[in-house]
């Protein structure tokens, strides 16, 4: 089942953008720094917010700064399956989906 929404991103884009092939499964994880749009919530930083401070063109952010688009939260339930379609085993997908973070957290705060 394909989960998609407006824009060019869908739940199958998440595993492709994980770049696990660059760092290896033991070093990959799904970040929690994702945001979901809510009409009643304005999460724009206060004051004179300049997105180019955080995403400078000199670091390769040459496209127009715009709000990121993420898959809707209900589509994330199929992420494990989507990761496995990239060639990961079920155990590797479980590591990327939180097992690696748990390992690091236990080591750091354990």
C-alpha positions in Angstrom: 0.0 0.0 0.0 1.5 3.3 -1.1 1.0 6.2 1.3 1.4 9.6 -0.4 0.3 13.2 0.0 0.6 16.4 -1.8 4.2 17.1 -3.0 6.8 14.8 -4.2 7.5 13.1 -0.9 5.9 9.9 0.4 6.8 7.2 2.9 9.0 5.4 0.4 11.1 8.6 0.2 12.1 8.2 3.8 14.2 5.0 3.4 15.8 6.3 0.2 16.9 9.5 2.0 18.3 7.6 5.0 21.6 7.0 3.2 22.3 3.8 5.2 24.7 2.7 2.5 27.0 5.6 3.4 27.2 4.9 7.2 25.9 1.4 7.7 22.9 0.1 9.6 24.5 0.4 13.1 24.9 4.1 12.6 21.5 5.0 11.0 18.3 6.1 12.6 15.1 7.9 11.9 15.3 11.4 13.5 12.7 12.8 15.7 13.2 16.3 14.4 10.3 16.0 12.1 7.3 18.4 12.2 3.7 18.1 11.3 1.7 21.1 10.3 -1.2 22.1 12.6 -3.3 25.1 11.6 -3.5 26.3 15.2 0.2 26.0 15.9 2.8 28.6 14.7 6.3 27.2 15.3 8.1 30.0 13.6 11.0 31.1 15.9 10.3 34.5 17.6 12.1 37.6 16.6 14.0 38.3 13.4 14.2 34.7 12.2 16.6 34.2 9.3 16.5 30.7 7.8 19.8 31.3 5.9 21.5 31.4 9.3 20.6 27.7 9.9 20.7 26.6 6.2 23.5 28.8 4.6 23.9 28.8 0.8 27.7 28.4 1.4 27.0 25.0 2.9 25.1 23.8 -0.2 21.6 25.0 0.7 21.1 26.7 -2.6 17.4 26.1 -3.1 14.8 28.4 -1.7 14.2 27.9 1.9 10.7 26.5 2.5 8.9 24.5 5.1 9.8 20.8 5.0 7.2 18.3 4.0 7.0 15.0 5.9 4.7 12.0 5.5 1.6 12.1 7.7 2.1 10.4 11.0 -0.3 7.6 10.2 1.8 6.5 7.2 4.9 5.9 9.4 3.4 2.5 10.6 4.5 1.1 7.2 8.1 2.4 7.5 9.5 -0.9 8.6 8.1 -2.5 5.5 9.4 0.3 3.3 12.9 -0.1 4.8 12.8 -3.8 4.1 11.9 -3.0 0.5 15.3 -1.3 0.2 17.0 -4.6 1.1 17.2 -4.4 4.8 16.3 -7.4 7.0 13.5 -7.0 9.5 16.1 -6.8 12.3 18.1 -4.1 10.5 14.9 -2.1 9.9 14.1 -2.4 13.7 17.6 -1.0 14.4 17.1 2.0 12.1 13.6 2.6 13.5 14.8 2.9 17.1 17.0 0.1 18.1 20.2 2.1 17.4 18.9 5.1 19.3 18.1 2.9 22.3 21.6 1.4 22.2 23.2 4.8 22.1 20.9 6.2 24.8 21.7 3.3 27.1 25.4 3.7 26.6 25.3 7.4 27.2 22.7 7.6 30.0 22.7 4.0 31.0 
